[in-house]
Each structure stands twice: as C-alpha cells, then as structure tokens.
Amino acid sequence: MPRISDRKKLEGFIKSRRVVEMKDLLEIVQSTSRMTVFRRLSGIPYLCSYSHAGRYYTHSDVPFFDSDGLWFYDCIGFSKNGSLKRTVTFLVNKSGVGRFHADLERQLRVRVHNVLLDLVRSHKIDRMKFGGQYLYLSTDEARRREQIEQRDKVSAQAERAPVGIADPIIIEVLAEVIRQSNRHPREDQVTSGLAARGLSIAGSDVAAVFDHYDIVKKTLDTG
C-alpha cells in the first residue's frame, strides 16, 4: 500500500492540474511503471476520460457535471457513468424521446457509431427506424413504448411548425421541453439545456416555439 504522504502528494497534484495524463503521473511518482501509478492511485477517487481512449485522469472532486453527468475540460470528456459505453447507455435510457446517432455525437463530442452498434448487439439498448434514421431506445419494454409515444408526439407537433423555423430546430426544442418537463421549464432553461448538448439554438427561436405551442400554459396545466 502507498504511504499516506505519497497518496496525498499525488492527490494534490491531480487536483491542482485538474486533468492529467499518465506521463504526468509517472513523472510525479518518479517511476516508469504504470502499475506503480495505479498502486499510488488506490484510495484516491479519480475518473478516466471517456474520450481520447481514456488517456486523461481527473480527481472526482474537480468536475462540475451537468444534468446528464457530463463534464468537459477543453475537448476532453468525463462522465459520472465512466466509460463511453456506459455513458451512451445511460443517455439513451434517460431520454424521454430516445436518441439519434447525431444527437449523441453532438453532445458527447466523440464518434459513437461503433459503440451504438456494440450496445445494440449486446442488447444493452434497442433501436428502430424513425424518419429514415435509427432512433436508439431503452430495452425496457415499458420505457421503450413511452419513448416512442413521446417521439411520435414531438414529430406530430413539429408538423404544425411556426413559419420561419426549421423542423429540426423545433423537434430539438420540443424534445428538450419533454426532458425538462418535471420542472415546468422556462425558455432560458430550455435554451441552456440545448446549449449543454452542443446545440446553439437562438433564444428567439426557442421563444417562438414556446409561443406557437403555448408551452408554458400546457406544462403548468399538466403539472
């Protein structure tokens, strides 16, 4: 077991640097052995990045995770759920309307095609064709049915689109409203939620969708 002083030194180093690589850890422990680093890390709560092949490390006290359990340091992604596979599985199951491939790549900022295929083949998530592309869904039958119903509802609403706003934008706004429906979301909360997923949609467009579908009144009426 590493001495407490060695562990504290390593822990302090990681916290001060926020995000480090293995070469940094090898240098601080003055060793060329990765096993030595991992022995020193025992007892320290740390996370590996889900991006960059898990090459980066951070202390669990450092990240400020968003509502989906994600945190980015520049372009390096970390997740409360750990690996990319576990993170994608979590996001698909959490979503009220399922997730498309492009949505996940935009939010996670990494390629997910092979991960999605592996998860479907291993029955961790499900998928179906929707609007000419695959919609990824929960394998839980009740949850899957609910996701499809909500996605159908969003798509039907988008067909009655306000003039001047593209259908994909309307669908994203309505989907975000559903994701936040437990707290009767405001326009600014929806705009922020979309931004956190890598979608830069103007507040004026969000406001137009809210106004067109009378979202504030509907969410309050159903609360």
C-alpha positions in Angstrom: 0.0 0.0 0.0 1.3 3.5 -0.8 2.2 5.7 2.1 -0.4 8.3 3.1 2.1 11.1 2.3 2.7 9.7 -1.2 -1.0 9.4 -1.8 -1.7 12.9 -0.6 1.0 14.3 -2.8 -0.4 12.6 -5.8 -3.9 13.6 -5.0 -2.9 17.2 -4.5 -1.0 17.2 -7.8 -4.1 15.9 -9.7 -6.4 18.4 -8.1 -4.0 21.3 -8.9 -3.6 20.3 -12.5 -7.4 19.4 -12.9 -6.7 17.0 -15.8 -3.5 14.9 -16.2 -2.1 12.2 -18.4 -0.3 9.1 -17.5 3.1 10.6 -18.3 2.4 13.4 -15.8 1.6 10.8 -13.1 4.7 8.8 -13.9 6.7 11.9 -13.5 5.2 12.8 -10.2 5.7 9.3 -8.7 9.2 9.2 -10.3 8.6 5.8 -11.9 8.4 4.3 -15.4 5.8 1.7 -14.3 2.1 2.2 -14.8 1.4 -0.4 -12.1 3.3 1.9 -9.6 1.0 4.7 -10.6 -2.2 2.6 -10.1 -0.9 1.4 -6.7 -0.5 5.1 -5.7 -3.9 5.9 -7.1 -5.5 3.3 -4.8 -7.7 5.1 -2.3 -7.9 8.3 -4.4 -11.3 8.9 -6.1 -10.4 9.5 -9.7 -12.1 9.3 -13.1 -10.8 8.4 -16.6 -11.9 10.3 -19.6 -14.5 8.6 -21.8 -12.9 10.4 -24.8 -9.3 10.1 -26.0 -9.2 6.4 -25.3 -9.4 7.0 -21.5 -6.0 8.7 -21.6 -6.8 11.5 -19.2 -7.5 11.5 -15.5 -9.1 13.8 -13.0 -9.9 13.8 -9.3 -13.6 13.2 -8.7 -13.9 16.5 -6.7 -12.8 18.5 -9.8 -15.7 18.1 -12.4 -18.8 20.2 -12.3 -21.1 17.7 -14.0 -24.2 18.8 -16.0 -27.6 17.3 -15.6 -26.6 14.4 -17.8 -23.5 13.7 -15.7 -21.0 15.1 -18.3 -18.1 17.5 -17.8 -15.7 18.8 -20.4 -12.2 20.1 -19.9 -11.5 21.8 -23.3 -12.3 18.9 -25.6 -11.7 16.1 -23.1 -14.9 14.4 -21.9 -15.6 12.9 -18.5 -18.8 11.2 -17.3 -20.2 10.2 -13.9 -21.1 6.9 -15.6 -17.5 6.2 -16.5 -16.8 4.7 -20.0 -18.3 5.8 -23.3 -20.5 2.6 -23.5 -21.9 3.1 -20.0 -22.5 6.8 -20.7 -24.3 6.2 -24.0 -26.5 3.5 -22.4 -27.4 5.9 -19.6 -28.2 8.8 -22.0 -30.4 6.6 -24.2 -32.3 5.1 -21.2 -32.7 8.5 -19.6 -34.1 10.2 -22.7 -37.9 10.6 -22.8 -37.8 10.6 -26.6 -34.9 8.3 -27.5 -31.7 9.5 -29.0 -30.4 9.7 -32.6 -26.8 9.0 -33.5 -26.2 12.6 -34.5 -27.6 13.9 -31.2 -25.3 11.7 -29.1 -22.2 12.6 -31.2 -23.0 16.3 -30.9 -23.5 16.1 -27.1 -20.6 13.7 -26.3 -18.2 15.3 -28.9 -16.9 11.9 -30.0 -17.8 9.3 -32.6 -20.3 6.8 -31.3 -21.2 4.7 -34.3 -19.3 1.6 -33.3 -20.3 2.0 -29.7 -24.0 2.1 -30.6 -23.7 -1.0 -32.8 -21.9 -2.9 -30.0 -24.6 -1.9 -27.5 -27.4 -2.9 -29.8 -25.7 -6.3 -30.5 -25.2 -6.9 -26.7 -28.9 -5.9 -26.0 -27.9 -3.0 -23.8 -30.0 -0.6 -25.9 -32.6 -1.1 -28.7 -33.2 0.8 -31.9 -35.9 1.3 -34.6 -36.1 3.1 -37.8 -37.8 6.5 -37.4 -37.9 9.2 -40.1 -35.3 7.4 -42.2 -32.7 7.0 -39.4 -32.2 4.9 -36.4 -33.7 6.0 -33.1 -32.0 4.4 -30.1 -34.2 3.3 -27.3 -34.3 1.6 -23.9 -34.5 -2.2 -23.9 -37.1 -2.0 -21.1 -40.4 -2.6 -22.9 -42.5 0.0 -20.9 -39.8 2.6 -21.2 -39.3 1.9 -24.9 -43.0 2.3 -25.5 -43.1 5.6 -23.6 -40.1 6.9 -25.6 -41.7 6.1 -28.9 -45.0 7.7 -27.9 -43.2 10.9 -26.9 -41.1 10.9 -30.0 -44.3 10.5 -32.1 -45.9 13.4 -30.2 -42.9 15.6 -30.8 -42.8 14.8 -34.5 -46.6 15.4 -34.9 -46.2 18.8 -33.1 -43.3 19.7 -35.4 -45.6 19.2 -38.4 -47.5 22.3 -37.2 -44.4 24.3 -37.3 -44.2 28.1 -36.8 -43.2 29.9 -40.0 -39.5 30.6 -40.4 -38.1 27.9 -38.1 -36.7 24.7 -39.5 -38.3 21.4 -38.4 -35.0 20.0 -36.8 -34.9 23.0 -34.5 -38.5 22.7 -33.5 -38.0 19.0 -32.8 -34.9 19.6 -30.6 -36.8 22.4 -28.6 -39.8 20.2 -28.1 -37.6 17.2 -27.1 -35.8 19.4 -24.6 -39.1 20.6 -23.1 -40.1 16.9 -22.6 -36.7 16.2 -21.0 -37.2 19.1 -18.5 -41.0 18.6 -18.1 -40.7 17.6 -14.4 -39.8 21.2 -13.5 -42.0 23.2 -15.9 -39.1 24.6 -17.9 -38.7 28.2 -18.9 -37.4 29.4 -22.3 -34.0 30.2 -20.9 -33.7 26.8 -19.2 -34.5 25.1 -22.5 -32.0 27.2 -24.4 -29.3 26.4 -21.8 -30.2 22.7 -21.9 -29.9 22.7 -25.7 -26.5 24.5 -25.4 -25.3 21.9 -23.0 -26.0 19.3 -25.7 -24.0 21.2 -28.2 -27.0 22.8 -29.9 -26.7 26.6 -30.4 -30.3 27.5 -30.9 -31.2 31.2 -30.6 -33.4 32.2 -27.6 -35.7 33.9 -30.1 -36.4 30.6 -31.8 -37.0 28.9 -28.5 -39.4 31.7 -27.6 -41.2 31.3 -30.9 -41.7 27.6 -30.3 -42.9 28.2 -26.8 -45.4 30.8 -28.1 -46.6 28.8 -31.0 -47.3 25.7 -29.0 -48.4 27.6 -25.9 -45.9 25.5 -23.9 -45.9 27.5 -20.6 -49.7 27.1 -20.2 -49.6 23.4 -21.2 -46.8 22.5 -18.8 -48.5 24.3 -16.0 -51.9 22.8 -16.7 -50.4 19.3 -16.6 -48.3 19.8 -13.5 
